[in-house]
Amino acid sequence: MRSRSRTVVVPAGLGVACVVAALGFYAALHFVPPSAELDWSRRTISHYALLENGWWFDAGTLLLAAGSVGVLVAALRAGVMRGGAAVAFALWVAGLVGVVWFEKHNWSVGPSMSGDIHRMASVVAFLSLPAAALLAAARSLRDAAARWVAFGGVLSLLCFAPILWAVLAEPWTGVRWWRAIPLGGVERLLGLAEMVTVLLMAWWAVRAVLKRPGQPA
């Protein structure tokens, strides 16, 4: 049984380490020039990829994707995620990779096909993670860890709500959706909520396997 717990604890631990490292890269972008000069309240975080130290954004996002794969493996082995939840979580990972692979619009040059795909990948990632959290937690709400994961999913959707409101309200307000809200700030809150949700999923997987009879305390 010890070996079984290791098959969950090890990938979960590696996943957590990658997610924390990704958070470090994202935080550093806000303090180190030239990215520190960006208006974080208005500019999306993926705009950093267009700057000289843009590889920090790419590295952080790929670390987040890699960490999420580790958490997914741990969650599957612990039995806390399966079916539609696992598919949604895999889409979260695919969306993150797509965000790096396809660069966002560089409006100093003009729109591009890559930018359109980047935007779609962002939406897929932002919505797939809370969907995975809620689907996984729905059948285990008696478990405190599952409730925390569900809370992370709900919080993520609430953080996404201002973006949805801005898009839907544009025909009536006449204000372009990315100007109607402090898009950069909203996106950063959303990203932070989703990273915390991934960490909560890792905690749930480890807790689930260690609570089983025969596992070491």
C-alpha positions as a LaTeX table, in Angstrom:
\begin{tabular}{lrrr}
\hline
Residue & $x$ (\AA) & $y$ (\AA) & $z$ (\AA) \\
\hline
Met1 & 0.00 & 0.00 & 0.00 \\
Arg2 & 2.95 & 2.31 & 0.55 \\
Ser3 & 3.93 & 1.97 & $-3.11$ \\
Arg4 & 0.36 & 2.83 & $-4.11$ \\
Ser5 & 0.44 & 6.01 & $-2.04$ \\
Arg6 & 3.76 & 6.98 & $-3.64$ \\
Thr7 & 2.19 & 6.74 & $-7.10$ \\
Val8 & $-0.12$ & 9.55 & $-5.99$ \\
Val9 & 2.11 & 11.57 & $-3.66$ \\
Val10 & 5.07 & 11.80 & $-6.06$ \\
Pro11 & 3.23 & 13.19 & $-9.12$ \\
Ala12 & 1.14 & 15.44 & $-6.86$ \\
Gly13 & 4.30 & 16.78 & $-5.21$ \\
Leu14 & 6.00 & 17.38 & $-8.55$ \\
Gly15 & 2.84 & 19.05 & $-9.80$ \\
Val16 & 2.69 & 21.38 & $-6.82$ \\
Ala17 & 6.38 & 22.28 & $-7.25$ \\
Cys18 & 5.80 & 23.17 & $-10.91$ \\
Val19 & 2.72 & 25.27 & $-10.13$ \\
Val20 & 4.56 & 27.19 & $-7.40$ \\
Ala21 & 7.50 & 27.76 & $-9.77$ \\
Ala22 & 5.06 & 29.03 & $-12.41$ \\
Leu23 & 3.61 & 31.45 & $-9.89$ \\
Gly24 & 7.14 & 32.68 & $-9.22$ \\
Phe25 & 7.71 & 33.40 & $-12.91$ \\
Tyr26 & 4.41 & 35.27 & $-13.20$ \\
Ala27 & 5.15 & 37.32 & $-10.08$ \\
Ala28 & 8.64 & 38.23 & $-11.28$ \\
Leu29 & 7.23 & 39.61 & $-14.54$ \\
His30 & 5.50 & 42.31 & $-12.49$ \\
Phe31 & 8.75 & 43.53 & $-10.91$ \\
Val32 & 11.49 & 43.10 & $-13.52$ \\
Pro33 & 11.77 & 45.46 & $-16.52$ \\
Pro34 & 10.66 & 45.74 & $-19.23$ \\
Ser35 & 7.57 & 43.75 & $-18.19$ \\
Ala36 & 7.30 & 45.70 & $-14.91$ \\
Glu37 & 6.44 & 48.81 & $-16.97$ \\
Leu38 & 3.25 & 47.21 & $-18.30$ \\
Asp39 & $-0.08$ & 48.40 & $-16.92$ \\
Trp40 & $-1.06$ & 45.17 & $-15.17$ \\
Ser41 & $-4.62$ & 46.36 & $-14.53$ \\
Arg42 & $-5.35$ & 46.73 & $-18.24$ \\
Arg43 & $-2.91$ & 44.53 & $-20.13$ \\
Thr44 & $-3.52$ & 40.78 & $-20.18$ \\
Ile45 & $-0.80$ & 38.64 & $-18.70$ \\
Ser46 & $-0.11$ & 37.01 & $-22.07$ \\
His47 & 0.99 & 40.43 & $-23.36$ \\
Tyr48 & 4.24 & 39.76 & $-21.50$ \\
Ala49 & 5.08 & 37.20 & $-24.19$ \\
Leu50 & 5.53 & 40.05 & $-26.67$ \\
Leu51 & 8.28 & 41.70 & $-24.58$ \\
Glu52 & 12.02 & 41.03 & $-24.34$ \\
Asn53 & 11.64 & 38.84 & $-21.27$ \\
Gly54 & 8.53 & 37.17 & $-22.67$ \\
Trp55 & 10.12 & 33.75 & $-22.32$ \\
Trp56 & 9.40 & 34.06 & $-18.59$ \\
Phe57 & 5.69 & 34.00 & $-19.38$ \\
Asp58 & 6.13 & 31.02 & $-21.70$ \\
Ala59 & 8.21 & 29.17 & $-19.09$ \\
Gly60 & 5.67 & 29.89 & $-16.35$ \\
Thr61 & 2.74 & 28.74 & $-18.45$ \\
Leu62 & 4.47 & 25.53 & $-19.56$ \\
Leu63 & 5.45 & 24.84 & $-15.95$ \\
Leu64 & 1.80 & 25.31 & $-14.97$ \\
Ala65 & 0.76 & 22.89 & $-17.73$ \\
Ala66 & 3.38 & 20.33 & $-16.63$ \\
Gly67 & 2.35 & 20.69 & $-13.00$ \\
Ser68 & $-1.27$ & 20.24 & $-13.96$ \\
Val69 & $-0.39$ & 16.99 & $-15.73$ \\
Gly70 & 1.23 & 15.76 & $-12.52$ \\
Val71 & $-1.87$ & 16.69 & $-10.53$ \\
Leu72 & $-4.10$ & 15.00 & $-13.11$ \\
Val73 & $-2.09$ & 11.77 & $-12.85$ \\
Ala74 & $-2.30$ & 11.92 & $-9.05$ \\
Ala75 & $-6.04$ & 12.62 & $-9.09$ \\
Leu76 & $-6.71$ & 9.76 & $-11.49$ \\
Arg77 & $-4.66$ & 7.31 & $-9.43$ \\
Ala78 & $-6.34$ & 8.47 & $-6.22$ \\
Gly79 & $-9.77$ & 8.02 & $-7.81$ \\
Val80 & $-10.90$ & 11.58 & $-7.12$ \\
Met81 & $-11.20$ & 12.45 & $-10.79$ \\
Arg82 & $-12.51$ & 10.48 & $-13.74$ \\
Gly83 & $-14.71$ & 10.74 & $-16.83$ \\
Gly84 & $-15.84$ & 14.21 & $-17.80$ \\
Ala85 & $-13.80$ & 15.85 & $-15.03$ \\
Ala86 & $-10.60$ & 14.28 & $-16.36$ \\
Val87 & $-11.43$ & 15.36 & $-19.92$ \\
Ala88 & $-12.09$ & 18.92 & $-18.77$ \\
Phe89 & $-8.82$ & 18.97 & $-16.82$ \\
Ala90 & $-6.96$ & 17.70 & $-19.90$ \\
Leu91 & $-8.53$ & 20.55 & $-21.90$ \\
Trp92 & $-7.18$ & 22.97 & $-19.29$ \\
Val93 & $-3.68$ & 21.62 & $-19.97$ \\
Ala94 & $-4.19$ & 21.75 & $-23.74$ \\
Gly95 & $-5.44$ & 25.33 & $-23.48$ \\
Leu96 & $-2.32$ & 26.37 & $-21.55$ \\
Val97 & $-0.06$ & 24.83 & $-24.17$ \\
Gly98 & $-2.09$ & 26.52 & $-26.90$ \\
Val99 & $-1.68$ & 29.90 & $-25.20$ \\
Val100 & 2.12 & 29.52 & $-25.49$ \\
Trp101 & 2.20 & 27.87 & $-28.90$ \\
Phe102 & 0.00 & 30.53 & $-30.52$ \\
Glu103 & 1.11 & 34.06 & $-29.70$ \\
Lys104 & $-1.54$ & 36.67 & $-28.92$ \\
His105 & $-2.37$ & 39.55 & $-31.26$ \\
Asn106 & 0.38 & 42.14 & $-31.50$ \\
Trp107 & $-1.82$ & 45.15 & $-32.16$ \\
Ser108 & 1.15 & 47.27 & $-33.21$ \\
Val109 & 1.27 & 45.00 & $-36.27$ \\
Gly110 & $-2.38$ & 43.94 & $-36.51$ \\
Pro111 & $-4.60$ & 40.92 & $-35.88$ \\
Ser112 & $-3.44$ & 37.43 & $-36.82$ \\
Met113 & $-4.69$ & 33.88 & $-37.03$ \\
Ser114 & $-2.30$ & 32.98 & $-34.22$ \\
Gly115 & $-3.92$ & 35.63 & $-32.02$ \\
Asp116 & $-7.40$ & 34.27 & $-32.72$ \\
Ile117 & $-6.32$ & 30.75 & $-31.77$ \\
His118 & $-4.55$ & 32.14 & $-28.69$ \\
Arg119 & $-7.79$ & 33.77 & $-27.55$ \\
Met120 & $-9.77$ & 30.56 & $-28.06$ \\
Ala121 & $-7.16$ & 28.56 & $-26.17$ \\
Ser122 & $-7.38$ & 31.05 & $-23.30$ \\
Val123 & $-11.16$ & 30.69 & $-23.08$ \\
Val124 & $-10.89$ & 26.89 & $-23.20$ \\
Ala125 & $-8.33$ & 26.92 & $-20.37$ \\
Phe126 & $-10.20$ & 29.44 & $-18.22$ \\
Leu127 & $-13.50$ & 27.54 & $-18.41$ \\
Ser128 & $-12.24$ & 23.94 & $-18.46$ \\
Leu129 & $-10.48$ & 24.12 & $-15.09$ \\
Pro130 & $-13.53$ & 25.19 & $-13.04$ \\
Ala131 & $-15.63$ & 22.67 & $-14.97$ \\
Ala132 & $-13.17$ & 19.91 & $-14.02$ \\
Ala133 & $-13.17$ & 20.99 & $-10.38$ \\
Leu134 & $-16.95$ & 21.08 & $-10.11$ \\
Leu135 & $-17.47$ & 17.79 & $-11.98$ \\
Ala136 & $-14.87$ & 16.02 & $-9.83$ \\
Ala137 & $-16.19$ & 17.40 & $-6.55$ \\
Ala138 & $-19.89$ & 16.91 & $-7.32$ \\
Arg139 & $-19.91$ & 13.23 & $-6.34$ \\
Ser140 & $-17.84$ & 13.69 & $-3.17$ \\
Leu141 & $-19.22$ & 16.78 & $-1.47$ \\
Arg142 & $-19.24$ & 15.02 & 1.90 \\
Asp143 & $-15.46$ & 15.20 & 1.75 \\
Ala144 & $-14.06$ & 18.50 & 3.07 \\
Ala145 & $-11.27$ & 18.49 & 0.47 \\
Ala146 & $-13.79$ & 18.02 & $-2.33$ \\
Arg147 & $-15.78$ & 20.98 & $-1.04$ \\
Trp148 & $-12.65$ & 23.14 & $-1.15$ \\
Val149 & $-12.04$ & 22.05 & $-4.74$ \\
Ala150 & $-15.65$ & 22.93 & $-5.57$ \\
Phe151 & $-15.14$ & 26.31 & $-3.89$ \\
Gly152 & $-12.11$ & 26.89 & $-6.12$ \\
Gly153 & $-14.19$ & 26.06 & $-9.18$ \\
Val154 & $-16.99$ & 28.43 & $-8.15$ \\
Leu155 & $-14.52$ & 31.20 & $-7.32$ \\
Ser156 & $-12.88$ & 30.79 & $-10.73$ \\
Leu157 & $-16.23$ & 31.13 & $-12.48$ \\
Leu158 & $-17.04$ & 34.22 & $-10.43$ \\
Cys159 & $-13.72$ & 35.74 & $-11.49$ \\
Phe160 & $-14.58$ & 34.98 & $-15.12$ \\
Ala161 & $-18.04$ & 36.56 & $-14.79$ \\
Pro162 & $-16.89$ & 40.19 & $-15.35$ \\
Ile163 & $-15.36$ & 39.19 & $-18.70$ \\
Leu164 & $-18.60$ & 37.47 & $-19.74$ \\
Trp165 & $-20.62$ & 40.48 & $-18.62$ \\
Ala166 & $-18.39$ & 42.87 & $-20.60$ \\
Val167 & $-18.79$ & 40.79 & $-23.77$ \\
Leu168 & $-22.57$ & 40.44 & $-23.45$ \\
Ala169 & $-23.11$ & 44.09 & $-22.48$ \\
Glu170 & $-21.09$ & 45.53 & $-25.36$ \\
Pro171 & $-24.05$ & 45.84 & $-27.80$ \\
Trp172 & $-25.94$ & 47.93 & $-25.22$ \\
Thr173 & $-23.13$ & 49.94 & $-23.66$ \\
Gly174 & $-21.23$ & 50.58 & $-26.87$ \\
Val175 & $-17.99$ & 50.07 & $-24.92$ \\
Arg176 & $-15.60$ & 47.48 & $-26.28$ \\
Trp177 & $-15.51$ & 44.58 & $-23.84$ \\
Trp178 & $-11.78$ & 44.81 & $-23.12$ \\
Arg179 & $-12.20$ & 48.47 & $-22.13$ \\
Ala180 & $-15.35$ & 47.99 & $-20.05$ \\
Ile181 & $-13.45$ & 46.30 & $-17.22$ \\
Pro182 & $-9.86$ & 46.34 & $-15.91$ \\
Leu183 & $-9.19$ & 43.25 & $-18.01$ \\
Gly184 & $-5.63$ & 42.65 & $-16.84$ \\
Gly185 & $-6.59$ & 42.75 & $-13.18$ \\
Val186 & $-9.60$ & 40.51 & $-13.71$ \\
Glu187 & $-7.53$ & 38.00 & $-15.66$ \\
Arg188 & $-4.83$ & 37.91 & $-13.00$ \\
Leu189 & $-7.40$ & 37.23 & $-10.27$ \\
Leu190 & $-8.89$ & 34.49 & $-12.43$ \\
Gly191 & $-5.51$ & 32.94 & $-13.10$ \\
Leu192 & $-4.60$ & 32.99 & $-9.42$ \\
Ala193 & $-7.94$ & 31.40 & $-8.45$ \\
Glu194 & $-7.37$ & 28.63 & $-11.00$ \\
Met195 & $-3.82$ & 27.95 & $-9.87$ \\
Val196 & $-5.04$ & 27.68 & $-6.28$ \\
Thr197 & $-7.74$ & 25.26 & $-7.49$ \\
Val198 & $-5.08$ & 23.06 & $-9.09$ \\
Leu199 & $-3.18$ & 23.04 & $-5.78$ \\
Leu200 & $-6.38$ & 22.12 & $-3.94$ \\
Met201 & $-6.90$ & 19.23 & $-6.36$ \\
Ala202 & $-3.40$ & 17.96 & $-5.56$ \\
Trp203 & $-4.13$ & 18.18 & $-1.83$ \\
Trp204 & $-7.41$ & 16.29 & $-2.30$ \\
Ala205 & $-5.70$ & 13.48 & $-4.21$ \\
Val206 & $-2.98$ & 13.03 & $-1.58$ \\
Arg207 & $-5.45$ & 13.27 & 1.28 \\
Ala208 & $-7.73$ & 10.70 & $-0.34$ \\
Val209 & $-5.05$ & 8.07 & $-0.77$ \\
Leu210 & $-3.53$ & 8.60 & 2.69 \\
Lys211 & $-6.94$ & 8.30 & 4.39 \\
Arg212 & $-7.60$ & 4.85 & 2.99 \\
Pro213 & $-7.32$ & 1.88 & 5.37 \\
Gly214 & $-3.84$ & 0.46 & 5.52 \\
Gln215 & $-2.14$ & 3.68 & 4.47 \\
Pro216 & 0.53 & 5.19 & 6.73 \\
Ala217 & $-0.65$ & 8.12 & 8.84 \\
\hline
\end{tabular}
